Amino acid sequence: MSTVAYALPLSNIITNHWRLPKVVRDGVAESRERLEVLTRSGDYFITLATTIDQLSKQQQDPTAREALQTIVSELLYLQVYYTISKKQ
């Protein structure tokens, strides 16, 4: 079975829209860029909920697992009803 991959170039509008400082010190700029992308796309809450859900599945302590699942539920609620906006 062969696999075909396609790559489309991004327009200047998109690349300028997502442009952030590229000064990297210990991965700080990459982390901030990732956060910017997730918040602008509206996916931060759901991404965080997914990560915490995976951590809860690895948890042996039922109390800790339940606490993490509560946080996941709250993040899913926030994903549906709220957005993050940058302070002016």
C-alpha positions in Angstrom: 0.0 0.0 0.0 1.4 3.4 -0.9 0.8 6.6 0.9 0.5 10.0 -0.7 1.0 13.2 1.2 0.1 16.7 0.1 1.6 20.0 1.3 0.0 23.3 0.5 2.0 26.5 0.9 0.5 29.0 3.4 -0.5 32.4 2.0 1.2 35.5 3.4 -2.0 36.5 5.2 -2.0 33.3 7.2 1.8 33.4 7.9 1.6 37.0 9.0 -1.4 36.4 11.1 0.4 33.7 13.1 3.8 35.5 13.3 5.2 35.6 16.8 8.6 36.5 18.2 11.2 33.8 17.3 13.7 34.5 20.0 14.1 31.1 21.7 15.4 30.7 25.2 14.8 27.2 26.6 11.8 26.6 24.4 9.9 29.6 25.9 9.1 31.2 22.5 7.9 27.8 21.1 5.7 27.3 24.1 4.1 30.8 23.8 3.6 30.3 20.0 1.8 27.0 20.7 -0.4 28.7 23.3 -1.2 31.6 20.9 -2.2 29.1 18.2 -4.4 27.1 20.5 -6.1 30.1 22.0 -6.7 31.8 18.6 -8.1 28.6 17.2 -10.4 28.1 20.2 -8.9 24.7 21.0 -7.0 25.4 24.3 -9.6 24.1 26.7 -10.2 20.9 24.8 -6.5 20.3 24.3 -5.9 20.8 28.0 -8.8 18.6 28.9 -7.5 15.8 26.6 -4.0 16.0 28.2 -5.5 15.9 31.7 -7.8 13.0 30.8 -4.8 11.0 29.6 -3.0 11.7 32.9 -6.0 10.7 34.9 -6.0 7.3 33.1 -2.5 6.7 34.4 -3.4 7.6 37.9 -3.6 4.8 40.4 -5.2 6.8 43.2 -9.0 6.9 42.8 -9.2 10.2 44.6 -6.7 11.9 42.3 -8.3 10.3 39.2 -11.7 11.7 40.3 -10.2 15.2 40.9 -8.6 15.1 37.4 -11.9 14.0 35.8 -13.7 16.9 37.5 -11.2 19.3 36.0 -11.7 17.6 32.6 -15.5 18.1 32.9 -15.0 21.8 33.8 -12.7 22.3 30.8 -15.2 20.7 28.5 -17.9 23.1 29.8 -15.5 26.1 29.3 -14.8 24.9 25.7 -18.5 25.0 24.9 -19.5 28.3 26.6 -16.3 30.5 26.8 -13.5 31.8 24.7 -10.1 33.2 25.8 -9.3 36.8 24.8 -6.0 38.6 25.2 -5.9 41.4 27.7 -5.3 44.9 26.2 
